[in-house]
Structures are given as structure tokens and as C-alpha cells.
């Protein structure tokens, strides 16, 4: 039997990842989101959507119209999410620099997640920088998750050592 970690109380302007729902929720985000790779802004939007799930950092999905898709190719890898369905992954190459499975998308998400259909999410750890309203995000711990950690969220966040039992 494992104990749920102690929730950090959010301060003014913050939100706790422990207040996020399960199953996850999709919501519009008017924040300015940018993704930079090899010195090139490959995504720039005020029309992202966030997926919020208990204990996880928000995952920002960006509409393909706001992404320079010419730098992407399908990797052939797919994974299954119990909530969103089958994800497919993109490799990224910009001016000779390559990043494997740097981003993912849901072409046919399950009911309730149609709002992220064909939108693209990025692993912050595989980019030069990802920003939300000018703040450089930190990758969600653990390497598996694609959430973006900003100063506006408090945890503890899934992916930290010991969280495999949450």
C-alpha cells in the first residue's frame, strides 16, 4: 500500500496539479506558447490547448497551422493512452539538427478529446526551449511524460523519484 504524496498548497496565481481531474480535461489556453529548435521558432501560438490530468504537469497541444510542419516527419512509433487513444510521433530536423520522437499527435482521439485532434505536443527536453508567456518551461520529470512545468504550477509532479506508485 502506498501513500499519496502531500499536496503543495498553491500560492497566488498558482494551481496545484493535484487539483487537476481524472480523467483528464482539455481546455483552451490563450497564453503565448513558443517552441524553438536549432535556433528556429518552429511553433508560435496563442491558440494552444492544455490537457490537465491529476498529478501531471499541463501538456500544451499546438494547432498545426501555428507550426512549421515542413520540419517534421512521422517516426512510425505509436503509443496508446487509456484516455486519449493512439498517439503517433514526429521526428524533427531543422538545418541538419535531428531530434527523434520529439513531438506527438492524436489523429483520432477518443470521445472527449476531439479538441486536440491533429494538434501537436512537444517534449520540452528535446527542444532548445519551450516558453509559456515568455517563461522557459522545465520538462516534466521522468522522461516519459510530456508535461511542461512552469512557476504557475505546484506539485509534487508525477515523474519525480518515487512517483511510480502514485
MDAnalysis code that builds the backbone (N, CA, C; Angstrom):
import MDAnalysis as mda
import numpy as np

u = mda.Universe.empty(498, n_residues=166, atom_resindex=np.repeat(np.arange(166), 3), trajectory=True)
u.add_TopologyAttr("name", ["N", "CA", "C"] * 166)
u.add_TopologyAttr("resid", np.arange(1, 167))
u.add_TopologyAttr("resname", ["UNK", "UNK", "UNK", "UNK", "UNK", "UNK", "UNK", "UNK", "UNK", "UNK", "UNK", "UNK", "UNK", "UNK", "UNK", "UNK", "UNK", "UNK", "UNK", "UNK", "UNK", "UNK", "UNK", "UNK", "UNK", "UNK", "UNK", "UNK", "UNK", "UNK", "UNK", "UNK", "UNK", "UNK", "UNK", "UNK", "UNK", "UNK", "UNK", "UNK", "UNK", "UNK", "UNK", "UNK", "UNK", "UNK", "UNK", "UNK", "UNK", "UNK", "UNK", "UNK", "UNK", "UNK", "UNK", "UNK", "UNK", "UNK", "UNK", "UNK", "UNK", "UNK", "UNK", "UNK", "UNK", "UNK", "UNK", "UNK", "UNK", "UNK", "UNK", "UNK", "UNK", "UNK", "UNK", "UNK", "UNK", "UNK", "UNK", "UNK", "UNK", "UNK", "UNK", "UNK", "UNK", "UNK", "UNK", "UNK", "UNK", "UNK", "UNK", "UNK", "UNK", "UNK", "UNK", "UNK", "UNK", "UNK", "UNK", "UNK", "UNK", "UNK", "UNK", "UNK", "UNK", "UNK", "UNK", "UNK", "UNK", "UNK", "UNK", "UNK", "UNK", "UNK", "UNK", "UNK", "UNK", "UNK", "UNK", "UNK", "UNK", "UNK", "UNK", "UNK", "UNK", "UNK", "UNK", "UNK", "UNK", "UNK", "UNK", "UNK", "UNK", "UNK", "UNK", "UNK", "UNK", "UNK", "UNK", "UNK", "UNK", "UNK", "UNK", "UNK", "UNK", "UNK", "UNK", "UNK", "UNK", "UNK", "UNK", "UNK", "UNK", "UNK", "UNK", "UNK", "UNK", "UNK", "UNK", "UNK", "UNK", "UNK", "UNK", "UNK", "UNK", "UNK"])
u.atoms.positions = np.array([
    [0.837, -1.166, 0.000],
    [0.000, 0.000, 0.000],
    [0.891, 1.242, 0.000],
    [0.555, 2.211, -0.854],
    [1.378, 3.393, -0.995],
    [0.601, 4.625, -0.594],
    [1.301, 5.560, -0.009],
    [0.677, 6.805, 0.414],
    [0.725, 7.825, -0.715],
    [-0.369, 8.531, -0.864],
    [-0.410, 9.643, -1.811],
    [0.499, 10.746, -1.279],
    [1.276, 11.387, -2.143],
    [2.179, 12.427, -1.659],
    [1.407, 13.632, -1.129],
    [2.074, 14.388, -0.280],
    [1.453, 15.579, 0.293],
    [1.396, 16.680, -0.759],
    [0.190, 17.169, -1.016],
    [-0.064, 18.241, -1.979],
    [0.553, 19.540, -1.472],
    [1.275, 20.246, -2.341],
    [1.806, 21.561, -2.022],
    [0.683, 22.574, -2.228],
    [0.467, 23.401, -1.259],
    [-0.592, 24.406, -1.336],
    [-0.187, 25.499, -2.336],
    [-1.042, 25.768, -3.335],
    [-0.680, 26.802, -4.316],
    [-0.748, 28.200, -3.716],
    [0.159, 29.056, -4.178],
    [0.140, 30.452, -3.776],
    [-0.698, 31.261, -4.756],
    [-0.721, 32.561, -4.603],
    [-1.471, 33.423, -5.528],
    [-0.996, 33.229, -6.969],
    [-1.945, 33.036, -7.885],
    [-1.609, 32.859, -9.297],
    [-1.078, 31.480, -9.648],
    [-1.109, 30.555, -8.700],
    [-0.630, 29.191, -8.951],
    [-1.799, 28.212, -8.931],
    [-1.559, 27.029, -9.488],
    [-2.523, 25.942, -9.425],
    [-1.783, 24.665, -9.063],
    [-2.451, 23.799, -8.355],
    [-1.861, 22.529, -7.942],
    [-2.213, 21.447, -8.953],
    [-1.227, 20.658, -9.338],
    [-1.501, 19.545, -10.262],
    [-2.407, 18.508, -9.596],
    [-2.519, 18.567, -8.275],
    [-3.393, 17.635, -7.560],
    [-4.850, 18.069, -7.614],
    [-5.105, 19.273, -8.134],
    [-6.477, 19.720, -8.351],
    [-6.945, 19.421, -9.774],
    [-6.056, 18.951, -10.623],
    [-6.436, 18.587, -11.988],
    [-7.274, 17.307, -11.942],
    [-8.160, 17.120, -12.904],
    [-9.102, 15.993, -12.855],
    [-8.527, 14.667, -13.365],
    [-9.246, 13.627, -13.031],
    [-9.011, 12.299, -13.602],
    [-10.387, 11.735, -13.878],
    [-10.772, 11.466, -15.101],
    [-9.947, 11.558, -16.308],
    [-9.569, 13.000, -16.633],
    [-8.554, 13.143, -17.506],
    [-8.050, 14.474, -17.839],
    [-9.097, 15.350, -18.526],
    [-8.782, 16.646, -18.547],
    [-9.642, 17.656, -19.170],
    [-8.830, 18.414, -20.214],
    [-9.495, 18.795, -21.311],
    [-8.899, 19.646, -22.344],
    [-9.467, 21.051, -22.163],
    [-8.581, 22.056, -22.194],
    [-9.059, 23.424, -22.113],
    [-8.241, 24.333, -23.026],
    [-8.889, 25.360, -23.548],
    [-8.199, 26.354, -24.371],
    [-7.240, 27.146, -23.502],
    [-6.122, 27.554, -24.118],
    [-5.162, 28.406, -23.424],
    [-4.787, 29.572, -24.329],
    [-5.129, 30.791, -23.928],
    [-4.770, 31.962, -24.728],
    [-3.328, 32.423, -24.505],
    [-2.578, 31.717, -23.666],
    [-1.200, 32.110, -23.364],
    [-0.331, 32.028, -24.621],
    [0.730, 32.807, -24.628],
    [1.665, 32.796, -25.753],
    [2.629, 31.625, -25.579],
    [2.549, 30.665, -26.484],
    [3.363, 29.453, -26.427],
    [4.306, 29.432, -27.627],
    [5.595, 29.199, -27.357],
    [6.590, 29.085, -28.419],
    [7.443, 27.847, -28.206],
    [7.893, 27.260, -29.330],
    [8.812, 26.131, -29.313],
    [9.967, 26.492, -30.238],
    [11.202, 26.334, -29.743],
    [12.403, 26.694, -30.503],
    [13.306, 25.470, -30.603],
    [13.771, 25.212, -31.821],
    [14.687, 24.094, -32.048],
    [15.747, 24.534, -33.046],
    [17.006, 24.327, -32.675],
    [18.160, 24.712, -33.501],
    [18.071, 26.179, -33.934],
    [17.649, 27.010, -32.997],
    [17.593, 28.440, -33.232],
    [16.407, 28.925, -34.043],
    [15.487, 28.026, -34.415],
    [14.331, 28.382, -35.237],
    [13.054, 28.251, -34.405],
    [12.214, 29.274, -34.458],
    [10.897, 29.187, -33.808],
    [10.040, 28.294, -34.703],
    [9.796, 27.074, -34.239],
    [9.031, 26.131, -35.065],
    [7.544, 26.125, -34.724],
    [7.188, 26.724, -33.579],
    [5.778, 26.841, -33.200],
    [5.602, 28.140, -32.432],
    [4.507, 28.832, -32.728],
    [4.220, 30.120, -32.092],
    [2.705, 30.301, -32.121],
    [2.079, 30.334, -30.953],
    [0.609, 30.384, -30.919],
    [0.080, 31.067, -29.671],
    [-1.139, 31.530, -29.780],
    [-1.973, 31.953, -28.657],
    [-3.234, 31.087, -28.641],
    [-3.197, 29.962, -29.377],
    [-4.379, 29.099, -29.528],
    [-4.109, 27.667, -29.077],
    [-3.191, 27.490, -28.139],
    [-2.887, 26.151, -27.646],
    [-4.053, 25.619, -26.823],
    [-4.036, 24.336, -26.628],
    [-4.965, 23.681, -25.704],
    [-4.137, 22.924, -24.686],
    [-4.565, 22.981, -23.443],
    [-3.874, 22.258, -22.376],
    [-4.669, 21.016, -22.023],
    [-3.951, 19.928, -21.779],
    [-4.562, 18.734, -21.202],
    [-4.059, 18.669, -19.765],
    [-5.023, 18.627, -18.847],
    [-4.722, 18.621, -17.421],
    [-5.152, 17.291, -16.833],
    [-4.218, 16.636, -16.147],
    [-4.505, 15.341, -15.524],
    [-3.889, 15.319, -14.132],
    [-4.605, 14.746, -13.183],
    [-4.149, 14.677, -11.806],
    [-2.672, 14.307, -11.719],
    [-1.926, 15.121, -10.999],
    [-0.514, 14.921, -10.665],
    [0.450, 15.185, -11.823],
    [-0.053, 15.460, -13.024],
    [0.825, 15.713, -14.158],
    [0.907, 17.187, -14.491],
    [2.064, 17.609, -15.000],
    [2.199, 18.982, -15.486],
    [1.332, 19.135, -16.733],
    [0.807, 20.326, -17.000],
    [-0.012, 20.527, -18.197],
    [0.754, 20.161, -19.466],
    [0.051, 19.542, -20.400],
    [0.612, 19.258, -21.721],
    [-0.039, 20.240, -22.682],
    [0.789, 21.017, -23.367],
    [0.296, 22.013, -24.318],
    [0.273, 21.411, -25.715],
    [-0.890, 21.460, -26.359],
    [-1.071, 20.985, -27.729],
    [-1.268, 22.210, -28.619],
    [-0.523, 22.271, -29.710],
    [-0.487, 23.439, -30.584],
    [-1.129, 23.100, -31.924],
    [-1.985, 23.994, -32.443],
    [-2.620, 23.710, -33.742],
    [-1.571, 23.669, -34.854],
    [-1.710, 22.722, -35.786],
    [-0.697, 22.578, -36.845],
    [-0.527, 23.837, -37.692],
    [-1.571, 24.671, -37.778],
    [-1.467, 25.914, -38.552],
    [-0.451, 26.882, -37.944],
    [-0.122, 26.692, -36.670],
    [0.814, 27.571, -35.976],
    [2.188, 26.923, -35.802],
    [2.437, 25.871, -36.579],
    [3.696, 25.119, -36.517],
    [4.302, 25.060, -37.913],
    [5.603, 25.150, -37.980],
    [6.299, 24.994, -39.262],
    [6.465, 23.487, -39.528],
    [5.422, 22.885, -40.071],
    [5.348, 21.428, -40.224],
    [6.344, 20.872, -41.243],
    [6.956, 21.724, -42.053],
    [7.922, 21.228, -43.042],
    [9.135, 20.581, -42.376],
    [9.342, 20.825, -41.102],
    [10.491, 20.258, -40.389],
    [10.193, 18.879, -39.782],
    [8.959, 18.413, -39.928],
    [8.524, 17.184, -39.261],
    [8.381, 16.019, -40.223],
    [8.654, 14.818, -39.703],
    [8.354, 13.583, -40.431],
    [7.845, 12.565, -39.415],
    [6.943, 11.699, -39.876],
    [6.400, 10.678, -38.971],
    [7.489, 9.681, -38.612],
    [7.573, 9.348, -37.336],
    [8.619, 8.429, -36.863],
    [8.222, 6.972, -37.052],
    [6.934, 6.698, -37.183],
    [6.458, 5.318, -37.245],
    [6.098, 4.760, -35.880],
    [6.480, 5.438, -34.814],
    [6.163, 4.959, -33.464],
    [4.745, 5.375, -33.084],
    [4.074, 4.486, -32.355],
    [2.747, 4.774, -31.818],
    [2.686, 4.264, -30.386],
    [1.911, 4.959, -29.573],
    [1.643, 4.504, -28.213],
    [0.155, 4.691, -27.936],
    [-0.314, 4.007, -26.908],
    [-1.731, 4.084, -26.558],
    [-1.898, 4.740, -25.196],
    [-2.783, 5.713, -25.121],
    [-3.161, 6.364, -23.862],
    [-4.558, 5.891, -23.508],
    [-4.748, 5.490, -22.271],
    [-6.057, 4.997, -21.843],
    [-7.145, 6.057, -21.965],
    [-6.778, 7.334, -22.011],
    [-7.762, 8.407, -22.092],
    [-7.918, 8.953, -23.501],
    [-6.799, 9.191, -24.174],
    [-6.834, 9.912, -25.455],
    [-6.783, 9.003, -26.676],
    [-6.391, 7.766, -26.518],
    [-6.319, 6.838, -27.650],
    [-4.894, 6.691, -28.179],
    [-4.788, 6.446, -29.488],
    [-3.494, 6.187, -30.119],
    [-2.790, 7.483, -30.500],
    [-1.546, 7.603, -30.064],
    [-0.697, 8.743, -30.421],
    [0.311, 8.295, -31.462],
    [0.628, 9.179, -32.384],
    [1.739, 8.933, -33.313],
    [2.769, 10.034, -33.101],
    [4.016, 9.720, -33.421],
    [5.136, 10.587, -33.081],
    [5.800, 11.169, -34.315],
    [6.397, 12.331, -34.093],
    [7.141, 13.024, -35.137],
    [8.617, 13.096, -34.773],
    [9.452, 12.931, -35.802],
    [10.858, 13.300, -35.718],
    [10.960, 14.725, -36.239],
    [11.982, 15.412, -35.826],
    [12.156, 16.812, -36.190],
    [13.564, 17.013, -36.728],
    [13.678, 17.735, -37.820],
    [15.002, 18.090, -38.351],
    [14.967, 19.528, -38.840],
    [15.866, 20.332, -38.273],
    [15.967, 21.740, -38.623],
    [17.428, 22.056, -38.930],
    [17.691, 22.411, -40.173],
    [19.036, 22.812, -40.601],
    [20.115, 21.828, -40.155],
    [19.835, 20.533, -40.349],
    [20.812, 19.487, -40.071],
    [20.805, 18.933, -38.660],
    [20.074, 19.526, -37.739],
    [19.974, 19.001, -36.365],
    [18.700, 18.172, -36.265],
    [18.835, 16.955, -35.712],
    [17.744, 15.989, -35.671],
    [17.343, 15.693, -34.223],
    [16.048, 15.498, -34.004],
    [15.532, 15.047, -32.714],
    [14.475, 13.976, -32.979],
    [14.745, 12.771, -32.501],
    [13.821, 11.647, -32.701],
    [12.661, 11.722, -31.730],
    [11.484, 11.392, -32.223],
    [10.267, 11.346, -31.423],
    [10.161, 12.567, -30.509],
    [10.285, 13.727, -31.109],
    [10.312, 14.989, -30.385],
    [8.923, 15.519, -30.062],
    [7.913, 15.032, -30.784],
    [6.556, 15.550, -30.629],
    [5.566, 14.439, -30.955],
    [4.314, 14.640, -30.562],
    [3.292, 13.638, -30.841],
    [1.957, 14.292, -31.120],
    [1.049, 13.500, -31.686],
    [-0.282, 13.987, -32.048],
    [-1.284, 12.844, -31.942],
    [-2.546, 13.208, -31.881],
    [-3.654, 12.242, -31.894],
    [-4.509, 12.540, -33.116],
    [-4.437, 11.696, -34.130],
    [-5.219, 11.896, -35.353],
    [-6.685, 11.528, -35.140],
    [-6.933, 10.553, -34.275],
    [-8.297, 10.121, -33.986],
    [-8.460, 9.915, -32.480],
    [-8.487, 11.021, -31.737],
    [-8.602, 10.882, -30.289],
    [-9.962, 10.320, -29.877],
    [-10.005, 9.771, -28.704],
    [-11.241, 9.199, -28.177],
    [-12.234, 10.314, -27.835],
    [-13.522, 9.965, -27.690],
    [-14.524, 10.973, -27.333],
    [-14.113, 11.743, -26.072],
    [-14.320, 13.032, -26.132],
    [-13.931, 13.923, -25.052],
    [-12.617, 14.634, -25.309],
    [-11.850, 14.106, -26.262],
    [-10.539, 14.692, -26.556],
    [-10.436, 15.159, -28.010],
    [-11.590, 15.313, -28.653],
    [-11.610, 15.777, -30.048],
    [-10.938, 17.147, -30.195],
    [-10.894, 17.926, -29.146],
    [-10.298, 19.255, -29.177],
    [-8.808, 19.275, -29.438],
    [-8.137, 18.119, -29.301],
    [-6.700, 18.075, -29.599],
    [-6.406, 17.309, -30.893],
    [-7.440, 16.957, -31.630],
    [-7.234, 16.232, -32.891],
    [-6.237, 16.988, -33.779],
    [-5.173, 16.304, -34.181],
    [-4.125, 16.820, -35.067],
    [-3.289, 17.938, -34.465],
    [-3.584, 18.390, -33.245],
    [-2.705, 19.337, -32.568],
    [-1.428, 18.589, -32.184],
    [-0.347, 19.313, -31.969],
    [0.954, 18.694, -31.717],
    [1.481, 19.126, -30.354],
    [1.957, 18.153, -29.581],
    [2.605, 18.409, -28.294],
    [4.092, 18.089, -28.428],
    [4.908, 18.802, -27.687],
    [6.366, 18.678, -27.784],
    [6.971, 18.273, -26.452],
    [8.008, 17.426, -26.515],
    [8.814, 17.141, -25.340],
    [9.766, 18.318, -25.149],
    [9.602, 19.057, -24.072],
    [10.468, 20.207, -23.808],
    [11.932, 19.789, -23.718],
    [12.189, 18.582, -23.233],
    [13.567, 18.106, -23.072],
    [14.282, 17.908, -24.405],
    [13.528, 17.820, -25.487],
    [14.122, 17.576, -26.805],
    [14.200, 18.843, -27.653],
    [13.789, 19.969, -27.081],
    [13.817, 21.254, -27.778],
    [14.896, 22.140, -27.166],
    [15.295, 23.176, -27.907],
    [16.203, 24.168, -27.318],
    [15.476, 24.919, -26.215],
    [14.231, 25.277, -26.476],
    [13.426, 25.984, -25.479],
    [11.959, 25.884, -25.853],
    [11.129, 25.816, -24.830],
    [9.681, 25.953, -24.953],
    [9.304, 27.011, -23.935],
    [8.434, 27.929, -24.331],
    [8.056, 29.000, -23.412],
    [6.540, 29.157, -23.347],
    [6.081, 29.594, -22.179],
    [4.680, 29.947, -21.960],
    [4.687, 31.364, -21.401],
    [4.111, 32.288, -22.164],
    [4.122, 33.707, -21.782],
    [5.528, 34.187, -21.443],
    [6.500, 33.721, -22.211],
    [7.885, 34.153, -22.048],
    [8.681, 33.388, -21.018],
    [8.025, 32.567, -20.196],
    [8.742, 31.772, -19.199],
    [9.227, 30.470, -19.831],
    [10.508, 30.200, -19.686],
    [11.057, 28.952, -20.198],
    [10.561, 27.797, -19.320],
    [9.934, 26.810, -19.949],
    [9.383, 25.690, -19.189],
    [10.478, 24.698, -18.853],
    [10.181, 23.878, -17.853],
    [11.055, 22.771, -17.481],
    [10.329, 21.479, -17.830],
    [11.021, 20.487, -18.368],
    [10.346, 19.227, -18.715],
    [9.797, 18.540, -17.469],
    [8.627, 17.917, -17.618],
    [8.100, 17.111, -16.519],
    [9.126, 16.037, -16.209],
    [9.408, 15.790, -14.942],
    [10.429, 14.804, -14.578],
    [10.109, 13.402, -15.100],
    [11.137, 12.620, -15.252],
    [10.987, 11.210, -15.543],
    [11.171, 10.793, -16.982],
    [11.168, 11.710, -17.920],
    [11.433, 11.371, -19.314],
    [10.264, 10.795, -20.087],
    [9.299, 10.166, -19.427],
    [8.171, 9.555, -20.128],
    [7.083, 10.574, -20.425],
    [6.823, 11.440, -19.476],
    [5.723, 12.386, -19.579],
    [6.132, 13.621, -20.376],
    [5.141, 14.246, -21.013],
    [5.429, 15.406, -21.849],
    [4.936, 16.717, -21.283],
    [4.634, 16.757, -19.988],
    [4.141, 17.988, -19.401],
    [5.209, 19.063, -19.306],
    [4.727, 20.284, -19.251],
    [5.609, 21.450, -19.135],
    [5.423, 22.054, -17.754],
    [6.499, 22.128, -17.000],
    [6.480, 22.682, -15.656],
    [6.817, 24.168, -15.731],
    [5.938, 24.985, -15.167],
    [6.153, 26.427, -15.071],
    [5.999, 26.842, -13.612],
    [6.340, 28.091, -13.334],
    [6.214, 28.591, -11.966],
    [4.763, 28.670, -11.505],
    [3.811, 28.598, -12.447],
    [2.403, 28.715, -12.063],
    [1.836, 27.415, -11.493],
    [2.572, 26.303, -11.586],
    [2.053, 25.049, -11.030],
    [2.912, 24.582, -9.861],
    [2.250, 23.888, -8.941],
    [2.942, 23.260, -7.824],
    [2.542, 21.795, -7.796],
    [3.337, 20.980, -7.163],
    [3.133, 19.544, -7.176],
    [2.920, 18.970, -5.789],
    [3.607, 17.875, -5.563],
    [4.634, 17.268, -6.402],
    [4.055, 16.742, -7.724],
    [4.930, 16.678, -8.722],
    [4.540, 16.317, -10.081],
    [4.937, 14.872, -10.370],
    [4.012, 14.134, -10.967],
    [4.268, 12.749, -11.379],
    [5.524, 12.704, -12.250],
    [6.377, 11.705, -12.010],
    [7.626, 11.555, -12.735],
    [8.832, 11.759, -11.843],
    [8.609, 12.416, -10.705],
    [9.685, 12.605, -9.742],
    [10.027, 11.255, -9.119],
    [11.236, 11.085, -8.595],
    [11.594, 9.801, -7.970],
    [10.563, 9.380, -6.919],
    [10.147, 8.128, -6.993],
    [9.154, 7.589, -6.075],
    [7.725, 7.714, -6.540],
    [7.482, 8.454, -7.609],
    [6.109, 8.684, -8.058],
    [5.538, 7.534, -8.872],
    [6.329, 6.541, -9.175],
    [5.808, 5.412, -9.957],
    [4.706, 4.656, -9.220],
    [4.527, 4.930, -7.949],
    [3.497, 4.245, -7.170],
    [2.298, 5.115, -6.844],
    [2.227, 6.323, -7.399],
    [1.110, 7.224, -7.088],
    [-0.116, 6.744, -7.777],
])
